[in-house]
């Protein structure tokens, strides 16, 4: 029997950073201000021209609430969970049926709200 081949998602640093900024409450100018760099520097990172030094990468992770390994382009096998996703799942499994229903309702409402905001 042949082993299954895992599919890996590979995004560039620039693509990951651009997406993280879009998902955050910040824009490029805000990120630049928070990190003490120019807006041009952030635009360069998002455009793929350059990458920030490791100290700034770590600050980006805290600011944008993203996983360091994900941001630096370490591949995550399709179907595998990131640390925060694993924590969420473990906490969810400890809940009773009523709590699970409430959490799912909140998650659905948040996703619907984001979708509506993007369509506006």
matplotlib code that plots the C-alpha trace (Angstrom):
import matplotlib.pyplot as plt

x = [0.0, 1.4, 1.8, -0.2, 1.7, 1.1, 0.3, 2.1, 0.9, 3.7, 3.1, 5.8, 6.6, 5.1, 1.8, 1.5, 2.3, -0.1, -2.9, -2.1, -2.3, -5.6, -7.0, -5.8, -7.2, -4.1, -3.0, 0.5, 0.9, -0.2, 2.2, 5.0, 4.2, 3.9, 7.3, 9.1, 9.9, 8.8, 5.6, 8.0, 9.7, 6.4, 5.4, 8.7, 8.0, 4.5, 5.7, 8.3, 11.2, 12.8, 12.3, 12.6, 15.2, 14.4, 13.6, 11.0, 9.6, 9.0, 7.3, 5.2, 4.0, 3.0, 1.4, -0.6, -1.1, 0.3, 2.5, 6.2, 6.7, 3.8, 5.1, 8.6, 7.3, 7.8, 5.3, 2.3, 1.1, -2.4, -4.8, -2.4, -3.4, -1.4, -0.8, -3.7, -6.0, -4.9, -5.6, -9.0, -9.9, -8.7, -10.7, -13.8, -13.6, -13.8, -17.1, -20.6, -23.1, -24.6, -21.2, -20.1, -23.3, -22.6, -19.0, -20.0, -22.6, -20.0, -17.6, -20.2, -21.3, -17.7, -17.1, -20.4, -19.5, -16.1, -17.7, -20.2, -17.5, -15.5, -18.5, -19.3]
y = [0.0, 3.4, 6.1, 9.2, 12.3, 15.3, 18.6, 21.6, 25.2, 27.5, 31.2, 33.9, 36.1, 39.1, 37.2, 36.1, 39.6, 41.3, 38.9, 39.3, 43.1, 42.9, 40.7, 43.0, 46.3, 48.0, 49.3, 49.6, 53.1, 51.8, 48.9, 51.2, 53.5, 50.6, 49.2, 52.5, 52.1, 54.0, 53.2, 52.6, 49.8, 48.1, 48.5, 46.9, 43.9, 43.5, 44.0, 41.3, 43.7, 43.2, 41.4, 42.9, 41.8, 39.1, 41.6, 43.3, 39.9, 39.0, 42.3, 41.8, 38.5, 40.1, 43.0, 41.0, 38.0, 35.5, 32.5, 33.1, 29.8, 30.7, 34.2, 33.1, 30.7, 27.5, 25.2, 23.8, 20.5, 20.8, 19.6, 20.2, 22.7, 25.7, 26.1, 28.4, 26.2, 23.2, 25.1, 26.2, 22.6, 21.3, 23.9, 23.2, 19.5, 20.2, 22.1, 20.8, 20.9, 24.2, 25.9, 24.4, 25.8, 29.2, 29.2, 28.1, 30.8, 33.4, 32.1, 32.1, 35.7, 37.0, 35.4, 36.8, 40.2, 40.2, 39.0, 41.9, 44.4, 43.3, 43.5, 47.1]
z = [0.0, -1.1, 1.6, 1.1, 0.1, 2.3, 0.6, 2.0, 1.6, 0.8, 1.1, 0.9, 3.9, 2.0, 1.3, 4.9, 6.3, 3.9, 4.9, 8.6, 8.3, 6.5, 9.2, 12.0, 13.1, 11.6, 8.3, 7.0, 8.6, 11.9, 11.8, 10.9, 13.8, 16.3, 15.2, 14.9, 11.2, 8.1, 6.2, 3.2, 5.1, 5.8, 2.2, 1.1, 3.4, 2.1, -1.5, -1.1, -1.7, 1.7, 5.0, 8.5, 11.0, 13.5, 16.3, 14.1, 12.9, 16.6, 17.2, 14.1, 15.5, 18.8, 17.2, 14.6, 16.8, 14.4, 14.9, 14.3, 12.4, 10.1, 9.4, 8.5, 6.0, 7.8, 6.0, 7.8, 6.4, 5.1, 7.8, 10.7, 13.3, 14.5, 18.3, 18.9, 16.8, 18.9, 22.1, 20.9, 20.0, 23.4, 25.3, 23.1, 23.8, 27.6, 27.2, 27.6, 24.7, 25.6, 25.9, 22.5, 20.9, 22.3, 21.1, 17.6, 17.5, 18.4, 15.8, 13.1, 14.0, 13.9, 10.5, 9.2, 10.5, 8.8, 5.5, 5.7, 6.4, 3.4, 1.1, 2.3]

ax = plt.figure().add_subplot(projection="3d")
ax.plot(x, y, z, "-o")
ax.set_aspect("equal")
plt.show()
